[in-house]
Amino acid sequence: MTPMPKALIATDGSDYATAAATHAKELLHPSTEFTLLTVVPPPVMPVGAPVTGIEAAPMMTPETSEELTEAFREEAKENLERTARALGGPADPNRRVEYGDAAAEICRVAEDEQFDVIVVGSHGSGFVKRVFLGSVSQQLLHHAPCPVLVVRASSRS
């Protein structure tokens, strides 16, 4: 018996990402098992921030850092739910939140769980806009362990 095909849909919950997910669902085999993945980026140092001396001390308190992490976590969950609602259908997709570099985490998950295809939109918005820009799609095309379906924003008008 042939195993059910598995698709990893990288999403940030934006209109572009949900359109990519629904377009992929139309294109892929009806028995495909979908997993939704959003990647929360690591904290970013302010541009020009010094890295030595007294100014190298953290600019956030541990409490502020935890609050920010929790806000990102909650927004990531909301983005997954938004994409899951857009997919609809009888099968409820799996949901995952990972932390780190988007392209690296998407590739790692795809390899570890042996996905048959990665689906990603070509443009994003919201708190992880910087995560799903063209450079991530480009990195996936070069480094993913499986085929990558990139759905351009303009292809779903």
C-alpha positions in Angstrom: 0.0 0.0 0.0 1.3 3.4 -1.0 1.8 5.8 2.0 -0.3 9.0 2.0 1.6 11.9 0.4 2.6 14.6 2.9 2.8 18.4 2.2 4.4 20.9 4.5 2.8 24.3 4.1 4.9 27.2 5.5 2.6 30.0 6.5 2.6 33.4 8.2 -1.2 33.6 8.2 -1.1 36.4 5.5 -3.5 36.5 2.6 -0.6 35.4 0.3 0.2 32.4 2.5 -3.4 31.3 2.8 -3.9 31.7 -0.9 -0.8 29.5 -1.5 -2.2 26.9 0.9 -5.6 26.8 -0.8 -4.0 26.7 -4.3 -1.7 23.8 -3.2 -4.8 21.9 -1.9 -6.4 22.3 -5.4 -3.2 21.1 -7.1 -2.2 18.2 -4.9 -3.7 14.7 -4.6 -6.9 14.7 -2.5 -5.4 12.2 0.0 -2.5 14.5 0.8 -1.9 15.0 4.5 -1.2 18.7 5.3 1.0 20.1 8.0 1.0 23.8 8.6 4.3 25.3 9.8 5.0 28.8 11.0 8.5 29.9 12.0 9.0 32.6 14.7 12.2 34.5 13.9 14.9 34.9 16.5 15.2 38.2 18.3 16.9 40.8 16.1 19.5 43.2 17.4 18.8 46.8 16.5 20.9 48.0 13.5 24.1 49.6 14.7 23.8 48.2 18.2 27.1 47.9 19.9 28.3 44.5 20.8 31.1 45.3 23.2 31.6 47.3 26.3 28.9 48.4 28.8 26.4 48.9 25.9 26.5 45.2 25.1 24.2 44.6 28.1 20.8 43.3 27.1 18.4 46.0 26.1 15.4 44.0 27.3 14.6 42.6 30.7 13.9 38.9 31.0 10.3 39.7 31.7 10.0 41.9 28.5 11.7 39.2 26.5 9.3 36.6 27.8 6.3 38.8 27.0 7.6 39.4 23.5 8.2 35.6 23.0 4.6 34.9 24.2 3.2 37.5 21.9 5.0 36.0 19.0 3.8 32.5 20.0 0.2 33.6 20.2 0.4 35.3 16.9 2.0 32.3 15.3 -0.9 30.1 16.6 -3.5 32.6 15.2 -1.7 32.5 11.9 -1.8 28.7 11.8 -5.5 28.7 12.7 -6.3 31.3 9.9 -4.5 29.1 7.4 -6.3 26.0 8.6 -9.7 27.7 8.3 -8.8 28.7 4.7 -7.9 25.1 3.8 -11.2 23.8 5.1 -12.1 20.3 4.3 -12.8 17.2 6.3 -9.2 16.6 7.5 -7.8 18.9 10.1 -4.2 19.8 9.2 -1.4 19.3 11.7 0.0 22.5 13.1 3.6 23.3 14.1 5.4 26.4 15.5 9.2 26.4 15.2 11.7 29.0 16.2 14.8 30.2 14.3 15.7 30.9 10.7 12.7 30.3 8.5 14.4 28.6 5.6 16.6 26.4 7.8 13.7 25.4 10.0 11.4 24.6 7.1 14.2 22.4 5.5 14.9 20.7 8.8 11.3 19.8 9.5 10.8 18.7 5.9 13.8 16.4 6.1 13.2 15.1 9.6 9.5 14.2 8.8 10.1 13.2 5.2 7.6 15.5 3.5 6.9 15.0 -0.2 6.6 18.7 -1.0 7.0 22.1 0.7 4.4 24.8 -0.2 5.3 28.5 0.3 3.8 31.8 -0.8 6.1 34.2 -2.6 5.2 37.2 -0.4 4.1 37.7 3.2 2.9 40.3 5.7 2.4 40.7 9.4 4.8 40.1 12.3 6.8 37.6 10.3 6.9 39.5 7.0 10.7 39.4 7.0 10.5 35.6 7.3 8.6 34.8 4.1 10.1 37.1 1.6 11.6 35.9 -1.7 14.9 35.1 -0.2 13.4 32.3 1.9 11.7 30.9 -1.2 15.0 31.1 -3.0 16.8 29.3 -0.2 14.1 26.6 -0.1 14.5 26.0 -3.8 18.2 25.4 -3.4 18.3 23.6 -0.1 15.0 21.7 0.5 15.2 17.9 0.7 12.0 17.6 -1.5 10.2 19.5 -4.2 9.1 23.1 -3.4 5.9 24.6 -4.7 6.1 28.4 -4.7 2.8 30.1 -5.2 3.2 33.7 -6.5 0.9 36.3 -5.0 -0.3 37.4 -8.4 -1.3 33.8 -9.4 -4.3 33.9 -7.1 -6.1 37.1 -7.9 
